[in-house]
């Protein structure tokens, strides 16, 4: 370990890649079920059954620090950690579904935004801008770069688009431990923080608010909402630092649709230009 951050072998990255691919597949599967009228509790049950019966994996969130469900469902002004319930999705909602699985002792963790029906212009712009912020953070990952570089890239996109960055919650190291070192802040200064080395694995999962960055945790002990009740969005990928840049361990099996793909080649092009 370097600075308490595990440095993983190629074989270990392969195990993390397998777990990450399964988590990403859950988000592919659930997409067709996102429609007005379905409850977040139903979405949770579908994800649970798919993880257990189809993927032969373990739902990592169930029982984690007392959490009662399989996925986290964060709608509109919910920043993160929304608990599935009998709440029905409505036309114009935006929702983040966050899933984690365990396969052969390794964790896979990822989240994705979905549009229900036809959200408003601001909601769609926030969702896309948050994706672009995550993308910018991932493109900053390479040996010799710092976590400050990653955070700076994310906040630059957020502020350019007129959105704020949530500061209380961050990305994290992941592997055989769900939440490990390092902590990956979604803001920062260039050249500061942990220097990245090949073999490090962590999540990048920025949360952007349409209003101010303040958040409040509700009485259930989990659900976090924007203090001003403005919309919030989040995307999350697991990333491994490689010799030449990065590898996304939670790539979408159904493609990127309207969103720009994130590849090491893109990163190299961006650095050259």
Residue, then its C-alpha position, 0 to 999 in steps of 0.5 A: x500500500x502507498x499512503x494507505x491506498x491499495x495498489x492492485x495487481x492485474x489479476x486483482x483489477x480483473x476481479x474488480x472489473x468483473x464486479x463492476x461489469x455486473x453492477x453496470x449490467x443492473x443499471x442496463x437492465x432496470x432502464x426499461x422499467x423506468x416509467x411513470x407510475x412504478x414505485x421505487x420499491x418495485x424498482x428495488x425488488x427487480x434489481x434485487x432479484x436480478x442480482x441474486x437470481x441472474x447474476x449470482x452475486x450479492x447485493x452489497x447495500x442490503x444491511x450495510x450500516x443498517x441500510x434496508x434496501x438493494x439500491x438507492x433511489x434519489x429523485x429530483x431534489x434528493x442528492x443521494x441515499x434515497x431509500x426505495x419506498x411506495x413513492x411512484x415515479x411521475x412524468x418529468x422526474x429525474x432519478x439516480x439509481x445507485x447499485x453495488x454488488x459483491x462477486x467473489x469478495x470484490x465490490x462493484x459500485x456505480x450509479x446512473x441518471x434516468x429521465x422519466x417521461x419529459x423532464x424540464x429544460x433545467x433538469x435535462x441540462x443538470x443531468x447532462x452537465x453532471x455527466x460531463x463533470x464526471x467525464x472531465x474528472x475521469x479524463x484527468x486520471x493518469x499516473x502522476x496526476x493528483x486527486x486535486x486535478x480530478x476535483x478541479x476538472x469536475x468543479x470547472x465544468x460545474x461552475x462553467x454551467x452555473x451549477x454547484x458541487x456538493x462537498x459533504x459526499x465524495x468518491x472512494x477507494x473500492x476493492x475488497x472493501x466497499x468504502x476504502x482509501x482514498x477519498x475522492x473530492x469533487x472539487x480541488x486545486x491543480x497539483x494538490x492531493x494524492x499522486x495517482x499511481x497505476x493499480x489504484x481503484x476508486x469511484x468518481x461520483x460528483x453530485x451537482x445542484x441546480x441551486x446552492x451546494x448545501x444539503x440536509x439529511x432527513x430523519x430516516x438517517x439516510x436520505x440527503x436532500x438539497x437545503x434549498x430544494x433545488x434539483x440535484x444529479x449524480x453519476x458514478x463510475x469505478x476507475x482504475x489507474x493504468x500505466x497510460x491513463x485509466x480504465x473504467x470498470x463499470x462501462x455501460x453494456x448498452x452503450x452511451x446513447x446520447x452521452x459522450x463515451x469516456x475512453x483512454x484515447x479520448x483522454x490522450x487526445x484531450x491532453x494533446x489538444 
